[in-house]
Amino acid sequence: MSKKSKQRSTSQRRVVSPSPVPTETAASAPAKPAAIRSSSQEFNPDYSYVISDLKRIGVLAASFIAVLVVLSFILK
């Protein structure tokens, strides 16, 4: 047999209303100071290895293109 589920009657139901959010006016709220960053906390990444890799890729690409141009003249 199936289980019977009990339903609450309307007198037993609880209505949950959202609590009101307190609103503060600008005059009543104290001004918060802005966070001051020190020089040790600034984001300063080191990408020197990326620059060296890009230079190496550029040299290789230029040399491959030069080889292809020379081969095109030789093979004609």
C-alpha positions as CSV (number, residue, x, y, z in Angstrom):
1,M,0.0,0.0,0.0
2,S,1.1,3.5,-0.6
3,K,1.9,5.9,2.2
4,K,-0.5,8.6,2.9
5,S,1.0,12.1,3.2
6,K,-0.4,14.4,5.7
7,Q,-1.3,17.9,4.4
8,R,-1.3,20.9,6.7
9,S,-4.5,22.8,7.0
10,T,-4.5,26.5,6.4
11,S,-4.5,27.2,10.1
12,Q,-1.2,25.3,10.5
13,R,0.6,26.8,7.6
14,R,3.3,29.3,8.4
15,V,3.9,32.3,6.3
16,V,7.5,33.4,6.1
17,S,7.9,37.0,5.1
18,P,11.3,38.3,4.2
19,S,12.8,40.5,6.9
20,P,13.1,44.1,5.8
21,V,16.5,45.3,5.0
22,P,17.5,48.3,7.1
23,T,18.2,51.3,4.9
24,E,20.8,53.8,6.0
25,T,20.9,57.3,4.8
26,A,24.1,59.0,3.8
27,A,24.0,61.3,6.8
28,S,23.6,58.5,9.3
29,A,26.2,56.2,7.9
30,P,29.8,57.0,8.8
31,A,32.2,57.5,5.9
32,K,34.5,54.5,5.4
33,P,38.0,55.4,4.4
34,A,39.2,54.0,1.1
35,A,41.7,51.1,1.2
36,I,45.2,52.5,0.7
37,R,47.5,50.2,-1.2
38,S,51.1,50.1,-0.2
39,S,53.8,49.7,-2.8
40,S,54.4,46.1,-1.7
41,Q,50.8,45.1,-2.5
42,E,50.6,46.5,-6.0
43,F,50.3,44.0,-8.9
44,N,53.6,44.2,-10.7
45,P,54.2,40.9,-12.7
46,D,57.5,40.1,-14.3
47,Y,57.1,39.1,-18.0
48,S,60.7,39.3,-19.0
49,Y,60.7,35.6,-19.9
50,V,57.7,36.2,-22.2
51,I,59.5,39.0,-24.1
52,S,62.6,36.8,-24.6
53,D,60.4,33.9,-25.9
54,L,58.6,36.3,-28.3
55,K,61.9,37.6,-29.6
56,R,63.1,34.0,-30.2
57,I,59.8,33.1,-32.0
58,G,60.2,36.3,-34.2
59,V,63.8,35.4,-35.2
60,L,62.8,31.8,-36.0
61,A,59.8,33.0,-38.1
62,A,61.9,35.5,-40.0
63,S,64.6,32.9,-40.7
64,F,62.0,30.3,-41.9
65,I,60.5,32.9,-44.2
66,A,63.9,33.8,-45.6
67,V,64.7,30.2,-46.2
68,L,61.4,29.7,-48.1
69,V,62.1,32.8,-50.2
70,V,65.6,31.6,-51.1
71,L,64.2,28.1,-51.9
72,S,61.5,29.5,-54.1
73,F,64.2,31.2,-56.2
74,I,66.4,28.2,-56.3
75,L,63.7,25.7,-57.2
76,K,62.3,27.8,-60.1
